Amino acid sequence: MINVCDINIMKPLLAEHGFHFSKAKGQNFLIAPWVPESIAVKSGVDETVGVLEIGPGIGPLTQQLCLRAKKVCAVELDERLEPILEKTVGEFDNLEIIWNDVLKLDLPALVAGEFEGLRPMACANLPYYITSPILSALLEAECFEAVTVMVQKEVAQRIAAKPGSADYSAFTVFCQYYAEPELLFDVPAHCFLPQPKVTSAVITLRTRKEKPWDISDEKVFFRLVRSSFAMRRKKLSNGLASGFPELGKAGAAEVIAAAGFAPNIRGENLSIPEFARIANEIVKRREA
């Protein structure tokens, strides 16, 4: 197995195929072998698992996943990598590479077709510029047991944040609605080529089999969350009146009171069950 994290192997391999890093695709390749190995181990992948990997690059994480999983499907957009991946991961008969944009795929259909009888998981070293759309697609698909990704450290902290903290955001609520996050470890910038300007972190999100709260209308819930954080420094009533103009300021204040909160409550301090209470009051008011 080629050690693709060895810079003395990687550079000639890339040069041989005339490969140049694409800034537009956010390409930073790992040169520290402990990183892909740690991701594969801590993700919980074993022979009972089928893994969807997004963006294999030149294959360092792909190799580690193939050594452990029953099957790996790697989705790669950059077809320039095909001859390189043939050399670095071509030996694995439990690997299938799909040359496509993961955001254009029907993920539940792919998982059902490729991983029958296996525990489906997703793993990825995500390009920073497209982290949110890909992570959103993986969670909304609701077909993975766990999603383990390497992202910018600030994003990982935001995903795992607690209500009332500076990192708590609408994206936090979205991620924690679907899954329970756990920060695993940091990855310093010197572990990559080219070297990014930020520290990365690996986080795993174990998807919720059941959501422990009662939400009568999911669309209202997420609209409430977005409007709350759009004006995070102001009282919730301001965001609510802006996000739900049909309520008006008086109606927003009534909804907050009916849900059992003080008039000066801010959205950044609310947990998911608390957002759910307010969302359900909005729905109740609509239906009255």
N, C-alpha and C positions, 0 to 999 in steps of 0.2 A: 504494500500500500504506500503510495507516494505521500510524503509528509509535505502537504501543500502550505503549511504554515512556516516552513523553512524558507526564509527570504532568498537563500542561495539556490533553491529549487524553483521557487515561485517566479522570480524575475526572468530567468532564462526561458521558462515555460511560457510566460506571457509574451516575451519578445519573439519567441519561435512562431507564435501565431499572430504577431502584429497587433496584440491587444493593448489598448490604452484605456485607462480608467475614465468612466463617464461621470462628470460632475453632475450632469442633469439626472442621472439615475441614482445618485447618492452612493456610488460604489467605493467602499473602504473594505479591503480584504484583511482578514485576521492573520497575524504573524506570531501569535502566541498559542501553541497547541493546547495549553491547559484550558483555554476558554471554551472551544467547541466540545471538548470532552466533559467539562463541568456542566455545560448546558444540557448535554444528552443525559448525563447521570441524574442531575437534579430534576429534570423534567419528568422522571418516572417512567420513561420509555423502556419496555421490555418485549419479550417475544409474543406477548398477548396483544400488542399494540400495532395499529396502522398509523403512520405519521404523514401529515401533510406538511412539507417544508416549503416556505416561501422565499424565493431568491437565494438559491444555493451558491451563487457566485462561482468560485472555482472548486467548491466542494468540501471545505473542512468540517462543517457541521454535518453535511450529508454523509460523509464517511462514518462519523461517530454514530449517527442514527441508524445507518445500515448495519452496523456491527451489533446493534441491540434490538431493533424492531423487526417484526415479522415482515412488514412491507413499508416502503417509503415512496410517496409520490412527491416529487419536487417540481414546483411551478417556477419557471424562469422566463422572463420577458426578453432578455438579451441573447439573441441567437448567435452572436459572436462567440459565446462561451461553449458552444456545442463541441468543437474538437478538443477543447481543454478538459471539459467534463468527461469526455470519452476516455481520456488518459487517467484522470484522477479518481473517477468512480465507476468506470466502465466494467470493472470486475464484479460488481455486485448484481446478483440476479434477482434480488428483492427490491430493486429500484426501478421506478418509472419516472422519466422526466417529461413534463408537460410544458411545451413551449407556448406560453400564453400569458395574459395579464390576469392575475388572480382576481381582480375586481370585476372581470367579465365572466367569471365562472359561476356556475350554479353549485355552490359548495355542498349543500345537503345531498344533491344528486351525485356529485363526485364521491363523497364519503360513502354513500349507500352502495355505489357501484364498485368502488375500489377496496373498501375495508369491511366487507361482509364478514361477520363473526369475530371481528377484532374491536378492541377499544380504540376509538379514534381520538387522536391528539394532533395539535398543530404546534410547530416550532419554527422560529424565524429570527434571523438577524435583520431587523427592519431598517430600511433607509429612513433617515430622520424626516425627510420631507413628506413622506407618505404614511407615517406611523398611524395617525388617527383613522384615515379611511380603511386601511387594511385591518387594524385591530377591531374597528367597528363591524366590518364585514364578518370577521371570524366569530365575534360574540353574537351578533344578530342571527347568524346561521343556526345557532343552538344545536350543533351536531357534534361538538367536540367535548371530550371529557375534561380536557385541560388545554390551555394555550400558554406556551412558554416563549417569551420573546426578549430579544435584546433591543433596547431603545435608549434614547438620550436619558441620562440620569434624572433630569428635571421632570421628564414625562413619567418615568417610573414612580417618582415620589408623588406626582399628582394623582396617578391611578390609585395609589395605596393610601392617600391622605384621609384624615379624620375630619368630621364636621367642625367648623370653627377655626381650622388651621389655614395658614396663608396659601397652601397648595391645593386646598379643597376647591373643586370647580364643577361645572356641569359635566365635564368629561369624567371626573371621578365618579359622580352619581351614575352616569351611563354605564361605566365599566363594572361598578359594584352592584348594579341592578342585575347584571347577568352573571357575575362571577365573584369569587372571593380571592383577592390578590394577596400575594406574598412576595416581598422583595427578597431575592436570593443573594446576589453579589454584584459588586461594581466591576467594571472593566475599564482600566485606564486607557487614555488616548494612545500611549505608546504601543499598545497591542495591535494597532492597525497600520496598514499601508494603503493609501496615504494616511497620515495621522490627522484625525479630526481635531477640532478646536475644543471639544467638550468630552467629559467623562460619560461612559455608557453604563447601563445597569441591566441586569437580567431579572425579569419578574415573571412569575407564573400566576395564571388566573385559572382557578378551578371552578368550572361552571356550576351554577346552582341547579341541582336536580329539581328542587321546588323553591319557589320564591316565597319567603316567609312574611309576606304582607299582602293585604287585600287592596288591589288597585282596580277600580271599576272601568277606567278608560286609560289605556297606556299612552295614547296620543296626547291627552290632556295632561297627564303626569309629566311627560317629557317637555311639553310646551311650557308648563309651569317652571320646571327646572331651568330651562334656557332663559326664560324671562327673569327669573330670580337672580341669576348670575350676570345677566346683561347690565344690571345695576347693583352690583354686589356691595358697594359702599353705602347704598341707600336702604331705607326700610323696605321690607318685602312688599308692602302695599303699593309702593311706587312701581316696582317691577311687574307686579300682578296687574295693575291698572293699565300698564303699557302693553303687556303681553296678551291681555284679555280685555281689549277696549270695550267690549260689550258689558263688562262689569262696571266700569267707571270707578272712580276713587271710593265712593261710598260703598259700592258693592264689594270691592276688594277688601275694604276694612271689615265688612260684615262676614265675608267668607273666612277671614283670618280669625275673627272672634268666635265664629261658629265651630271652627276646628280646635278651639281651646288655646289659642296663642295670644300673647300680649300684642298691643297695637304696634309697638316699635321693633318687633322681631325682624331679623335679617335672614335672607335665604341661605347665606353662607354658614349659618349655625344649625341648619336643619338636617336631620338624618333622613334616610330613605323612607322609613315608616312615617315620619312627620310630614315629608312632602306628600306622601300618599294620602294622609288625612285631609290635607288642604285640597289636593286634586279631587278627592271624592266629594268634598263640599261644593266644589265648582260644578261637578257633574250633577249633584243633587239639585243645585240651584237652577241649572238649565232645564232639568226635567220637571221642576215644580210648576 
